Amino acid sequence: MNVPPTVNIDSAVALYYAKTEITTRDICAIFGCCKTTANLLKKQAREVQDRDGTPLYNARAVNVETAFRAWGLDIKRLERAQNHPKIRLGVMEG
């Protein structure tokens, strides 16, 4: 599945540091997507979580670190984008 662009960088960074696991609602907040897309993204992350042997604490959530890795989200890059106005607006290349 193609991962949609991160719409809410602030939410992504806050959730990464605030929670151990994220839910469908959290995924919707990060990507600005519908529940169906969020569930597909969660399924993708769950496959990586199962493959890596990451413990599952809540059947309705996925490990935040595993999910970000599965979706190709780099927390350090998101933090840089959070502090750079041109990147936040999507006008800065590469």
C-alpha positions as CSV (number, residue, x, y, z in Angstrom):
1,M,0.0,0.0,0.0
2,N,1.2,3.5,-0.8
3,V,1.5,5.6,2.3
4,P,-0.2,9.0,2.1
5,P,1.8,12.2,2.8
6,T,2.0,13.3,6.4
7,V,-0.6,16.0,6.7
8,N,-0.1,16.9,10.4
9,I,3.5,16.9,11.3
10,D,2.8,18.3,14.8
11,S,0.5,15.4,15.5
12,A,2.9,12.8,14.2
13,V,5.8,14.1,16.4
14,A,3.5,14.5,19.5
15,L,2.1,11.0,19.1
16,Y,5.5,9.5,18.5
17,Y,6.8,10.7,21.9
18,A,3.5,10.6,23.9
19,K,2.3,7.1,23.1
20,T,3.7,3.6,22.9
21,E,1.0,2.4,20.6
22,I,-1.3,4.3,18.2
23,T,-4.9,3.7,17.2
24,T,-6.9,4.2,14.0
25,R,-7.9,7.7,15.3
26,D,-4.3,8.6,15.8
27,I,-3.4,7.4,12.3
28,C,-6.2,9.5,10.9
29,A,-4.8,12.5,12.7
30,I,-1.3,12.0,11.2
31,F,-2.4,11.4,7.6
32,G,-5.7,13.2,7.4
33,C,-7.2,10.0,6.0
34,C,-10.4,8.1,6.5
35,K,-10.8,5.1,8.9
36,T,-10.6,2.6,6.0
37,T,-7.2,4.0,4.9
38,A,-6.0,4.2,8.5
39,N,-6.9,0.5,9.1
40,L,-5.0,-0.5,6.0
41,L,-2.0,1.4,7.2
42,K,-2.4,-0.2,10.6
43,K,-2.5,-3.6,9.0
44,Q,0.7,-2.9,7.2
45,A,2.4,-1.8,10.4
46,R,1.0,-4.9,12.2
47,E,2.6,-7.2,9.7
48,V,6.0,-5.5,10.4
49,Q,5.3,-5.7,14.1
50,D,4.5,-9.4,13.9
51,R,7.6,-10.1,11.8
52,D,9.8,-8.2,14.2
53,G,8.3,-9.9,17.2
54,T,7.3,-6.6,18.8
55,P,4.9,-7.3,21.7
56,L,1.2,-6.5,21.2
57,Y,-0.4,-4.8,24.2
58,N,-3.6,-3.6,22.6
59,A,-5.4,-5.5,19.8
60,R,-6.7,-2.2,18.4
61,A,-3.4,-0.4,18.2
62,V,0.1,-0.8,16.8
63,N,3.5,0.0,18.2
64,V,4.3,3.6,17.2
65,E,8.0,3.0,16.4
66,T,7.2,0.0,14.3
67,A,4.4,1.8,12.5
68,F,6.6,4.8,11.7
69,R,9.3,2.4,10.4
70,A,6.8,0.5,8.3
71,W,5.5,3.7,6.7
72,G,9.0,5.2,6.1
73,L,8.5,8.1,8.5
74,D,11.7,9.4,10.0
75,I,11.1,11.1,13.3
76,K,14.2,13.3,13.1
77,R,13.2,14.4,9.6
78,L,9.7,15.2,10.9
79,E,11.2,17.2,13.7
80,R,13.3,19.2,11.3
81,A,10.2,19.9,9.1
82,Q,8.3,20.9,12.2
83,N,10.8,23.7,12.8
84,H,11.2,24.8,9.2
85,P,8.3,26.9,7.8
86,K,9.1,26.4,4.1
87,I,9.2,22.6,4.5
88,R,5.9,22.7,6.4
89,L,4.3,24.5,3.5
90,G,5.7,22.0,1.1
91,V,7.6,24.5,-1.0
92,M,11.1,23.4,-0.3
93,E,12.5,20.6,-2.5
94,G,14.3,17.5,-1.4
